């Protein structure tokens, strides 16, 4: 489910579940974490992440094991691995990056967007929520106002708006992302490692207070989360109770 390729010091990791629009489950999160770590061990100076087909990543696979105990921990471990590896990671956003797909894009250091790219974190439509790291990283990148629109308003952001907010760094396809990666790979690795560490020291590294963690778990285990799943299966709008 993860395609890997190498061109000199640039490694490309491709999500390969086009039948599920590259949605994430426990297995693919574990594989992506392992391949990210292996790329660094094998000498990568820059890693490019992308998705096969028309989507970057449609989010967590709601038909899979994402509601099972342990999925969110596995997802966050993968995101923090990408966030913390000592080389720049570029996300080539070739299409929709929804929910966990947006989280994956946020974990990267740089984002290149195709015209078809769009971002959304519709957790409030699903009766669930996202962790402190995601909220703080999004706000650090684009500012509190736009972050609130995406999170509390559950609104989508297209490629042009992402560029305007600073959520995206360049416009282009995978070839543009790889070209930029090769340019960055010629820079001083220790300089890049330090700069990445400082840039990512943005308030996302500290553990959440107990009350925030309890609220996150409460959302995932709520009646509303179950109602959203049932509504999705029955193709109807959910009716949330705040329970």
C-alpha positions as semicolon CSV with decimal commas, in nm:
position;residue;x (nm);y (nm);z (nm)
1;X;0,000;0,000;0,000
2;X;0,308;0,225;0,003
3;X;0,511;0,265;-0,315
4;X;0,872;0,373;-0,272
5;X;1,120;0,509;-0,523
6;X;1,459;0,675;-0,505
7;X;1,625;0,932;-0,730
8;X;1,961;1,015;-0,578
9;X;1,907;1,170;-0,236
10;X;1,531;1,218;-0,293
11;X;1,294;0,942;-0,183
12;X;0,928;0,939;-0,290
13;X;0,665;0,759;-0,081
14;X;0,328;0,711;-0,251
15;X;0,004;0,605;-0,084
16;X;-0,133;0,329;-0,308
17;X;-0,495;0,261;-0,220
18;X;-0,666;0,436;-0,514
19;X;-0,976;0,217;-0,472
20;X;-1,020;0,378;-0,126
21;X;-0,888;0,718;-0,239
22;X;-0,575;0,645;-0,032
23;X;-0,770;0,644;0,295
24;X;-0,573;0,549;0,604
25;X;-0,616;0,245;0,827
26;X;-0,389;0,103;1,095
27;X;-0,184;-0,102;0,851
28;X;-0,107;0,179;0,609
29;X;-0,019;0,415;0,896
30;X;0,230;0,160;1,028
31;X;0,376;0,104;0,681
32;X;0,413;0,477;0,615
33;X;0,590;0,528;0,947
34;X;0,825;0,239;0,876
35;X;0,903;0,354;0,521
36;X;0,967;0,709;0,640
37;X;1,217;0,587;0,897
38;X;1,376;0,347;0,646
39;X;1,418;0,627;0,391
40;X;1,618;0,830;0,642
41;X;1,828;0,525;0,735
42;X;1,896;0,461;0,364
43;X;2,027;0,814;0,311
44;X;1,735;1,031;0,210
45;X;1,804;1,404;0,225
46;X;1,448;1,493;0,126
47;X;1,130;1,281;0,129
48;X;0,833;1,349;-0,100
49;X;0,487;1,219;0,000
50;X;0,205;1,186;-0,253
51;X;-0,101;0,979;-0,335
52;X;-0,176;0,748;-0,625
53;X;-0,468;0,839;-0,847
54;X;-0,690;1,145;-0,812
55;X;-0,671;1,188;-0,432
56;X;-0,383;1,267;-0,198
57;X;-0,560;1,105;0,097
58;X;-0,934;1,096;0,163
59;X;-0,878;1,066;0,538
60;X;-0,930;0,778;0,777
61;X;-1,097;0,476;0,620
62;X;-1,434;0,493;0,795
63;X;-1,522;0,147;0,668
64;X;-1,210;0,000;0,832
65;X;-1,066;-0,014;1,181
66;X;-1,045;0,358;1,258
67;X;-1,296;0,335;1,543
68;X;-1,106;0,048;1,706
69;X;-0,889;0,109;2,011
70;X;-0,540;0,207;1,910
71;X;-0,602;0,357;1,567
72;X;-0,564;0,719;1,677
73;X;-0,241;0,632;1,860
74;X;-0,105;0,463;1,546
75;X;-0,207;0,759;1,330
76;X;-0,042;1,009;1,565
77;X;0,275;0,803;1,591
78;X;0,303;0,809;1,211
79;X;0,237;1,184;1,194
80;X;0,493;1,258;1,466
81;X;0,750;1,044;1,286
82;X;0,712;1,255;0,971
83;X;0,717;1,569;1,184
84;X;1,038;1,468;1,364
85;X;1,260;1,293;1,109
86;X;1,578;1,501;1,056
87;X;1,517;1,570;0,685
88;X;1,264;1,792;0,506
89;X;0,943;1,623;0,396
90;X;0,747;1,767;0,103
91;X;0,382;1,672;0,050
92;X;0,278;1,676;-0,315
93;X;-0,096;1,731;-0,277
94;X;-0,234;1,593;-0,602
95;X;-0,600;1,603;-0,498
96;X;-0,826;1,610;-0,193
97;X;-0,656;1,591;0,148
98;X;-0,947;1,533;0,384
99;X;-0,943;1,471;0,759
100;X;-0,641;1,253;0,831
101;X;-0,522;1,346;0,482
102;X;-0,499;1,709;0,593
103;X;-0,323;1,592;0,909
104;X;-0,071;1,407;0,691
105;X;-0,016;1,723;0,486
106;X;0,032;1,924;0,807
107;X;0,299;1,680;0,927
108;X;0,507;1,756;0,618
109;X;0,741;2,053;0,622
110;X;0,642;2,190;0,282
111;X;0,334;2,149;0,062
112;X;0,305;2,166;-0,317
113;X;-0,054;2,179;-0,441
114;X;-0,208;2,081;-0,772
115;X;-0,516;2,278;-0,889
116;X;-0,735;1,987;-0,773
117;X;-0,601;1,998;-0,418
118;X;-0,836;2,081;-0,133
119;X;-0,812;2,055;0,242
120;X;-1,076;1,984;0,505
121;X;-1,095;1,851;0,860
122;X;-1,466;1,761;0,895
123;X;-1,435;1,603;1,240
124;X;-1,737;1,794;1,373
125;X;-1,949;1,642;1,094
126;X;-1,846;1,294;1,210
127;X;-1,900;1,338;1,583
128;X;-1,526;1,298;1,651
129;X;-1,236;1,538;1,699
130;X;-0,865;1,582;1,628
131;X;-0,575;1,604;1,869
132;X;-0,397;1,908;2,015
133;X;-0,102;1,869;1,774
134;X;-0,329;1,902;1,470
135;X;-0,514;2,208;1,603
136;X;-0,195;2,389;1,704
137;X;-0,004;2,302;1,386
138;X;-0,289;2,424;1,166
139;X;-0,318;2,749;1,363
140;X;0,061;2,796;1,356
141;X;0,065;2,763;0,977
142;X;-0,236;2,968;0,874
143;X;-0,339;3,170;1,179
144;X;-0,615;3,125;1,433
145;X;-0,895;3,276;1,227
146;X;-0,863;3,053;0,919
147;X;-0,793;2,752;1,143
148;X;-1,122;2,814;1,325
149;X;-1,303;2,830;0,991
150;X;-1,163;2,490;0,892
151;X;-1,214;2,324;1,231
152;X;-1,521;2,488;1,388
153;X;-1,689;2,569;1,057
154;X;-1,584;2,238;0,898
155;X;-1,523;2,428;0,574
156;X;-1,300;2,323;0,283
157;X;-1,003;2,520;0,152
158;X;-0,905;2,496;-0,215
159;X;-0,559;2,524;-0,367
160;X;-0,571;2,901;-0,423
161;X;-0,695;2,973;-0,072
162;X;-0,436;2,735;0,074
163;X;-0,163;2,929;-0,105
164;X;-0,306;3,258;0,020
165;X;-0,320;3,136;0,380
166;X;0,030;2,986;0,372
167;X;-0,100;2,632;0,407
168;X;0,063;2,558;0,071
169;X;0,409;2,676;-0,035
170;X;0,408;2,621;-0,411
171;X;0,168;2,540;-0,691
172;X;0,247;2,234;-0,901
173;X;0,237;1,860;-0,950
174;X;0,459;1,575;-0,833
175;X;0,728;1,670;-1,085
176;X;0,746;2,021;-0,937
177;X;0,766;1,876;-0,586
178;X;1,049;1,642;-0,688
179;X;1,236;1,922;-0,863
180;X;1,213;2,132;-0,546
181;X;1,322;1,831;-0,340
182;X;1,637;1,791;-0,550
183;X;1,715;2,160;-0,503
184;X;1,672;2,129;-0,126
185;X;1,876;1,806;-0,118
186;X;2,181;2,006;-0,231
187;X;2,161;2,227;0,079
188;X;2,350;2,163;0,403
189;X;2,180;1,872;0,587
190;X;2,271;1,981;0,940
191;X;2,141;2,332;0,872
192;X;1,812;2,190;0,748
193;X;1,787;1,956;1,045
194;X;1,826;2,244;1,290
195;X;1,587;2,472;1,104
196;X;1,322;2,199;1,090
197;X;1,355;2,139;1,465
198;X;1,313;2,508;1,543
199;X;1,024;2,561;1,300
200;X;0,840;2,262;1,446
201;X;0,886;2,392;1,800
202;X;0,558;2,576;1,752
203;X;0,356;2,477;2,055
204;X;0,266;2,136;1,914
205;X;0,524;1,931;2,102
206;X;0,392;1,952;2,458
207;X;0,148;1,683;2,576
208;X;-0,219;1,783;2,608
209;X;-0,361;1,864;2,950
210;X;-0,568;1,577;3,096
211;X;-0,898;1,758;3,037
212;X;-0,821;1,804;2,666
213;X;-0,726;1,440;2,626
214;X;-1,044;1,334;2,808
215;X;-1,256;1,554;2,580
216;X;-1,089;1,404;2,270
217;X;-1,157;1,048;2,387
218;X;-1,512;1,138;2,486
219;X;-1,587;1,257;2,133
220;X;-1,454;0,938;1,975
221;X;-1,657;0,718;2,214
222;X;-1,974;0,928;2,202
223;X;-2,326;0,854;2,088
224;X;-2,275;1,127;1,827
225;X;-1,982;0,938;1,671
226;X;-2,201;0,626;1,649
227;X;-2,486;0,833;1,505
228;X;-2,257;0,974;1,236
229;X;-2,150;0,622;1,138
230;X;-2,512;0,506;1,120
231;X;-2,616;0,813;0,921
232;X;-2,333;0,758;0,675
233;X;-2,439;0,395;0,622
234;X;-2,805;0,498;0,584
235;X;-2,719;0,794;0,358
236;X;-2,895;1,052;0,575
237;X;-2,788;1,358;0,775
238;X;-2,681;1,280;1,132
239;X;-2,879;1,412;1,427
240;X;-2,633;1,501;1,702
241;X;-2,728;1,513;2,071
242;X;-2,403;1,620;2,234
243;X;-2,382;1,282;2,406
